[in-house]
Amino acid sequence: MSVNASRSGAERSYPLPHAGPDARFTESLVTSLAAVLVGYGYPGVSTPADRVALESALAAFLYKPLEKDR
């Protein structure tokens, strides 16, 4: 099974190639995602550490890791 194939056999859309800054990845996006979590009954993202962790998790889902110089 390829890295981008799911168990259903469909190709995955994520993670995206990391091409540098993405204007769509904003504070508003993270705030909206935090609100969705609260709407589903999860605790609020109320500390800076939680917000940073949410941003990191979202970035890890959305983008492939940057390749390090060899």
MARVO-968245 format. One record per residue (C-alpha): x, y, z; residue in one letter. Coordinates in Angstrom, 2 decimals. Each point is the difference from the previous one (the first is absolute). Layout:
N
node px->X&py->Y&pz->Z&resn->A
...
***
This chain:
70
node px->0.00&py->0.00&pz->0.00&resn->M
node px->1.44&py->3.39&pz->-0.94&resn->S
node px->0.59&py->2.67&pz->2.63&resn->V
node px->-2.87&py->2.08&pz->-1.39&resn->N
node px->-2.50&py->-2.84&pz->-0.32&resn->A
node px->-2.52&py->-0.61&pz->2.75&resn->S
node px->-1.52&py->-3.31&pz->1.00&resn->R
node px->-2.84&py->0.72&pz->-2.42&resn->S
node px->2.52&py->0.28&pz->-2.82&resn->G
node px->-0.72&py->3.68&pz->-0.61&resn->A
node px->2.93&py->2.37&pz->-0.34&resn->E
node px->0.40&py->2.40&pz->2.91&resn->R
node px->-0.18&py->3.77&pz->-0.47&resn->S
node px->2.21&py->0.72&pz->3.02&resn->Y
node px->2.71&py->0.72&pz->0.86&resn->P
node px->0.64&py->2.74&pz->-2.54&resn->L
node px->3.45&py->0.78&pz->-1.31&resn->P
node px->1.60&py->2.63&pz->2.20&resn->H
node px->0.67&py->2.94&pz->-2.31&resn->A
node px->0.72&py->2.69&pz->2.57&resn->G
node px->-2.38&py->2.41&pz->1.71&resn->P
node px->-3.68&py->-0.67&pz->-0.68&resn->D
node px->-2.34&py->2.99&pz->0.28&resn->A
node px->-2.87&py->-2.35&pz->0.90&resn->R
node px->1.73&py->-1.16&pz->3.20&resn->F
node px->-1.10&py->2.86&pz->2.24&resn->T
node px->-0.84&py->0.75&pz->3.62&resn->E
node px->-3.62&py->0.04&pz->-1.13&resn->S
node px->0.27&py->-3.56&pz->-1.33&resn->L
node px->1.40&py->-1.25&pz->3.31&resn->V
node px->-2.64&py->1.96&pz->1.95&resn->T
node px->-2.75&py->-1.48&pz->-2.17&resn->S
node px->1.32&py->-3.52&pz->0.50&resn->L
node px->0.16&py->0.58&pz->3.77&resn->A
node px->-3.64&py->1.14&pz->-0.11&resn->A
node px->-1.02&py->-3.15&pz->-1.88&resn->V
node px->1.64&py->-2.12&pz->2.70&resn->L
node px->-1.91&py->1.91&pz->2.71&resn->V
node px->-3.20&py->-0.47&pz->-2.00&resn->G
node px->0.55&py->-3.76&pz->0.15&resn->Y
node px->0.41&py->0.11&pz->3.76&resn->G
node px->3.78&py->0.13&pz->0.31&resn->Y
node px->1.57&py->2.46&pz->2.47&resn->P
node px->0.93&py->3.43&pz->-1.30&resn->G
node px->3.46&py->0.79&pz->-1.30&resn->V
node px->0.63&py->2.53&pz->2.74&resn->S
node px->3.75&py->-0.01&pz->0.62&resn->T
node px->2.81&py->1.11&pz->-2.31&resn->P
node px->1.55&py->-3.47&pz->0.27&resn->A
node px->-3.25&py->-1.65&pz->-1.17&resn->D
node px->-0.27&py->2.44&pz->-2.91&resn->R
node px->3.58&py->-0.70&pz->-1.09&resn->V
node px->-0.67&py->-3.75&pz->0.23&resn->A
node px->-3.16&py->0.37&pz->-2.12&resn->L
node px->1.87&py->2.05&pz->-2.60&resn->E
node px->2.78&py->-2.60&pz->-0.12&resn->S
node px->-2.42&py->-2.90&pz->-0.34&resn->A
node px->-1.90&py->1.77&pz->-2.77&resn->L
node px->3.21&py->0.83&pz->-1.88&resn->A
node px->1.17&py->-3.62&pz->0.35&resn->A
node px->-3.28&py->-1.21&pz->-1.51&resn->F
node px->-0.05&py->2.56&pz->-2.81&resn->L
node px->3.61&py->0.06&pz->-1.19&resn->Y
node px->2.76&py->-2.46&pz->-0.74&resn->K
node px->3.10&py->0.60&pz->2.15&resn->P
node px->2.64&py->2.29&pz->-1.43&resn->L
node px->2.93&py->-1.95&pz->-1.38&resn->E
node px->3.21&py->0.81&pz->1.83&resn->K
node px->3.13&py->0.88&pz->-1.94&resn->D
node px->2.34&py->-2.94&pz->-0.24&resn->R
***
